[in-house]
Amino acid sequence: MVTVLCGNLVVALSAP
């Protein structure tokens, strides 16, 4: 769960 949240956060910051 934590890994997925961290991954999504990194992707969200890396997208823009």
VOTI-283763 format. One record per residue: x, y, z of N, C-alpha, C, O, CB in turn. Coordinates in steps of 0.05 Angstrom, whole numbers, plus 5000, padded with zeros to 4 digits. Glycine has a CB too. Example, Ala and Ser with C-alpha at 12.3 -4.5 7.8 and 13.67 -1.06 7.14 Angstrom:
site n_east = 5264 n_north = 4886 n_up = 5156 ca_east = 5246 ca_north = 4910 ca_up = 5156 c_east = 5264 c_north = 4934 c_up = 5156 o_east = 5285 o_north = 4934 o_up = 5169 cb_east = 5226 cb_north = 4911 cb_up = 5181 .
site n_east = 5257 n_north = 4955 n_up = 5142 ca_east = 5273 ca_north = 4979 ca_up = 5143 c_east = 5258 c_north = 5001 c_up = 5157 o_east = 5268 o_north = 5023 o_up = 5161 cb_east = 5282 cb_north = 4988 cb_up = 5114 .
END
This chain:
site n_east = 5017 n_north = 4976 n_up = 5000 ca_east = 5000 ca_north = 5000 ca_up = 5000 c_east = 5018 c_north = 5025 c_up = 5000 o_east = 5014 o_north = 5043 o_up = 4983 cb_east = 4981 cb_north = 5000 cb_up = 5025 .
site n_east = 5036 n_north = 5027 n_up = 5019 ca_east = 5054 ca_north = 5050 ca_up = 5020 c_east = 5070 c_north = 5054 c_up = 4994 o_east = 5073 o_north = 5076 o_up = 4984 cb_east = 5073 cb_north = 5048 cb_up = 5044 .
site n_east = 5079 n_north = 5031 n_up = 4984 ca_east = 5095 ca_north = 5033 ca_up = 4959 c_east = 5079 c_north = 5044 c_up = 4936 o_east = 5088 o_north = 5061 o_up = 4921 cb_east = 5106 cb_north = 5005 cb_up = 4951 .
site n_east = 5054 n_north = 5036 n_up = 4934 ca_east = 5036 ca_north = 5046 ca_up = 4913 c_east = 5031 c_north = 5076 c_up = 4916 o_east = 5032 o_north = 5091 o_up = 4897 cb_east = 5009 cb_north = 5030 cb_up = 4913 .
site n_east = 5027 n_north = 5084 n_up = 4941 ca_east = 5022 ca_north = 5113 ca_up = 4945 c_east = 5046 c_north = 5129 c_up = 4938 o_east = 5044 o_north = 5150 o_up = 4925 cb_east = 5014 cb_north = 5118 cb_up = 4975 .
site n_east = 5070 n_north = 5120 n_up = 4946 ca_east = 5095 ca_north = 5134 ca_up = 4940 c_east = 5099 c_north = 5135 c_up = 4910 o_east = 5107 o_north = 5155 o_up = 4899 cb_east = 5119 cb_north = 5120 cb_up = 4954 .
site n_east = 5094 n_north = 5112 n_up = 4896 ca_east = 5097 ca_north = 5111 ca_up = 4867 c_east = 5079 c_north = 5131 c_up = 4854 o_east = 5087 o_north = 5145 o_up = 4835 cb_east = 5091 cb_north = 5083 cb_up = 4857 .
site n_east = 5053 n_north = 5132 n_up = 4862 ca_east = 5034 ca_north = 5151 ca_up = 4850 c_east = 5043 c_north = 5180 c_up = 4855 o_east = 5041 o_north = 5197 o_up = 4838 cb_east = 5006 cb_north = 5146 cb_up = 4861 .
site n_east = 5054 n_north = 5185 n_up = 4879 ca_east = 5062 ca_north = 5212 ca_up = 4885 c_east = 5086 c_north = 5220 c_up = 4867 o_east = 5087 o_north = 5243 o_up = 4857 cb_east = 5070 cb_north = 5214 cb_up = 4915 .
site n_east = 5105 n_north = 5202 n_up = 4864 ca_east = 5128 ca_north = 5208 ca_up = 4847 c_east = 5119 c_north = 5213 c_up = 4818 o_east = 5128 o_north = 5232 o_up = 4805 cb_east = 5148 cb_north = 5185 cb_up = 4847 .
site n_east = 5100 n_north = 5197 n_up = 4808 ca_east = 5090 ca_north = 5200 ca_up = 4781 c_east = 5076 c_north = 5227 c_up = 4778 o_east = 5079 o_north = 5241 o_up = 4758 cb_east = 5071 cb_north = 5177 cb_up = 4773 .
site n_east = 5060 n_north = 5234 n_up = 4798 ca_east = 5045 ca_north = 5259 ca_up = 4797 c_east = 5064 c_north = 5283 c_up = 4796 o_east = 5059 o_north = 5302 o_up = 4782 cb_east = 5026 cb_north = 5261 cb_up = 4821 .
site n_east = 5086 n_north = 5281 n_up = 4811 ca_east = 5105 ca_north = 5303 ca_up = 4811 c_east = 5123 c_north = 5303 c_up = 4786 o_east = 5132 o_north = 5324 o_up = 4777 cb_east = 5123 cb_north = 5301 cb_up = 4836 .
site n_east = 5127 n_north = 5279 n_up = 4775 ca_east = 5144 ca_north = 5277 ca_up = 4751 c_east = 5129 c_north = 5284 c_up = 4726 o_east = 5141 o_north = 5292 o_up = 4706 cb_east = 5156 cb_north = 5249 cb_up = 4749 .
site n_east = 5102 n_north = 5281 n_up = 4726 ca_east = 5086 ca_north = 5286 ca_up = 4702 c_east = 5087 c_north = 5316 c_up = 4694 o_east = 5094 o_north = 5322 o_up = 4671 cb_east = 5056 cb_north = 5279 cb_up = 4708 .
site n_east = 5082 n_north = 5334 n_up = 4712 ca_east = 5082 ca_north = 5363 ca_up = 4705 c_east = 5109 c_north = 5376 c_up = 4707 o_east = 5112 o_north = 5399 o_up = 4702 cb_east = 5062 cb_north = 5378 cb_up = 4723 .
END
